[in-house]
Amino acid sequence: MASEKDAHIGRRLLQARVSKGLSQDDLGSMVGVSFQQIQKYEKGLNRIGSGRLWDLSVALGVPIAYFFEGLADRGKTATSASELADTRVTHSMVEVARAFGAIEDTNVKSSFLRLLKATSGKV
């Protein structure tokens, strides 16, 4: 019997596959399973193991977290969502770090850093 979580992850898999214009057979070939197995994953009939979920995320070009977006929080963890948000490295953060690293003028770097601190409220 499919759990609510398995069904949710399966729906997210289906959405990602369709948005990429892939058939079940195409995706199955990319990750080394049959199209029938992809069907079972999408319907939530079979649980997707962590390694296979990684393969699917790479094949579909989505982060692992994509599959869990919208899944209802069933309980509290020791770490709050705000704490996780503070430690998560986003694509934007990487872009800022790369751009900052490419600045050669130390005065410009200092000014930019002051601007970031002032606008973030973390002076």
C-alpha positions in Angstrom: 0.0 0.0 0.0 1.3 3.4 -0.9 2.0 5.8 1.9 1.0 9.5 1.6 4.7 10.4 1.3 5.4 7.9 -1.5 2.3 9.1 -3.4 3.5 12.8 -3.0 7.0 12.0 -4.2 5.5 10.0 -7.1 3.4 12.9 -8.2 6.4 15.3 -8.0 8.3 12.7 -10.2 5.5 12.7 -12.7 5.4 16.5 -12.8 9.1 16.8 -13.3 9.2 14.1 -16.0 6.3 15.7 -18.0 7.7 19.2 -17.7 11.0 17.9 -19.2 9.1 16.3 -22.1 10.3 12.8 -21.2 8.4 9.5 -21.5 8.4 6.9 -18.8 10.6 4.8 -21.1 13.1 7.7 -21.6 13.4 8.4 -17.9 13.7 4.7 -17.1 16.5 4.3 -19.6 18.3 7.3 -18.1 18.3 5.7 -14.6 18.5 2.0 -15.5 14.9 0.9 -14.7 11.9 -0.2 -16.8 9.1 2.2 -17.7 6.9 0.0 -15.6 9.0 0.8 -12.5 8.7 4.5 -13.3 4.9 4.0 -13.4 5.0 2.4 -10.0 7.1 5.2 -8.6 4.8 7.8 -10.1 1.7 6.1 -8.6 3.4 5.8 -5.2 3.2 2.0 -5.4 6.9 1.5 -4.9 9.0 3.5 -2.5 12.0 5.2 -4.1 15.3 4.5 -2.4 17.7 7.4 -1.7 20.2 6.3 -4.3 17.5 6.0 -7.0 16.0 9.3 -5.9 19.4 10.9 -6.4 19.7 9.4 -9.9 16.2 10.7 -10.8 17.0 14.2 -9.6 20.2 14.2 -11.7 18.4 12.9 -14.8 15.6 15.4 -14.4 17.8 18.3 -13.4 16.0 19.0 -10.2 17.3 19.2 -6.6 16.5 16.3 -4.3 14.4 18.8 -2.2 12.1 19.2 -5.3 10.4 15.9 -4.5 9.6 16.9 -1.0 8.2 20.4 -1.7 4.6 20.7 -0.6 4.8 17.7 1.7 3.0 18.4 4.9 5.1 18.7 8.0 4.2 15.7 10.1 6.2 16.6 13.1 8.7 18.9 14.6 12.4 18.3 14.4 15.2 19.6 16.6 16.1 22.1 14.0 13.5 24.7 13.0 12.8 25.7 9.4 14.3 29.1 10.1 17.5 27.5 11.3 17.7 25.4 8.2 17.1 28.4 6.0 20.0 30.1 7.6 22.4 27.3 6.8 21.1 26.3 3.4 23.4 27.4 0.5 21.2 28.6 -2.4 22.1 29.1 -6.0 21.9 32.9 -5.4 24.5 32.6 -2.6 26.9 30.7 -4.9 26.4 33.4 -7.6 27.2 36.2 -5.1 30.3 34.4 -3.9 31.6 33.8 -7.4 30.9 37.4 -8.4 32.5 38.7 -5.2 35.6 36.4 -5.8 36.0 37.9 -9.3 36.3 41.4 -8.0 39.9 42.4 -8.1 39.7 45.9 -6.7 39.9 45.6 -2.8 38.1 49.0 -2.4 35.2 47.7 -4.5 35.2 44.5 -2.5 35.1 46.4 0.8 32.3 48.7 -0.5 30.3 45.7 -1.7 30.7 43.9 1.6 29.5 47.0 3.5 26.5 47.2 1.2 25.5 43.6 1.7 25.9 43.9 5.5 23.8 47.1 5.6 21.0 45.7 3.4 20.8 42.4 5.3 20.7 44.1 8.7 23.7 42.0 9.8 26.2 44.7 10.4 
